[in-house]
Amino acid sequence: MDIGATFLTTRWMARLPIAIFRAGFGFIFGGRLLLLEHRGRTSGESRFVVIEAADREAPDRVVVASGFGTRAQWYRNLEAEPRCGVSIGWRRRVPARAELLGTEESRRLLERYGERRPATWAVLERSIQDATGEAHPEIPMVRLHLE
């Protein structure tokens, strides 16, 4: 398993950036990463995950990818309740609404990401494959509409 897959599948490593965002230092990621606050679909409690901003379509629209597919807890929570909060760059806890994108649009956006960041995509794709055990994992995309 490569270092990226280890990071993705080791809980404390994956959660470390959450503490950085919650302490008010999310700006150090330069808008490349965001903190997504969402509601647990059964508990109703606030949940947090840090995800890469795959695309900044506009100041109020950010696209993220679910590397663990539709089984990722944050993805399933947004499916149940699309209202969420986003911290990105200097903006903190901005109310947002999640739009789960279809297979074709997700594939198109992921291809565009790969064209813009080929080296990053090559490493990320390999890490996702190692972490999921799937040769061609489905990677759904989510558009976050910030208010």
Secondary structure as GFF3:
##gff-version 3
##sequence-region A 1 147
A	DSSP	alpha_helix	3	9	.	.	.	ID=ss1
A	DSSP	alpha_helix	11	22	.	.	.	ID=ss2
A	DSSP	three_ten_helix	26	29	.	.	.	ID=ss3
A	DSSP	beta_strand	33	39	.	.	.	ID=ss4
A	DSSP	beta_strand	46	58	.	.	.	ID=ss5
A	DSSP	beta_strand	61	65	.	.	.	ID=ss6
A	DSSP	three_ten_helix	69	71	.	.	.	ID=ss7
A	DSSP	alpha_helix	73	80	.	.	.	ID=ss8
A	DSSP	beta_strand	83	88	.	.	.	ID=ss9
A	DSSP	beta_strand	91	100	.	.	.	ID=ss10
A	DSSP	alpha_helix	103	116	.	.	.	ID=ss11
A	DSSP	alpha_helix	118	132	.	.	.	ID=ss12
A	DSSP	beta_strand	141	146	.	.	.	ID=ss13
###
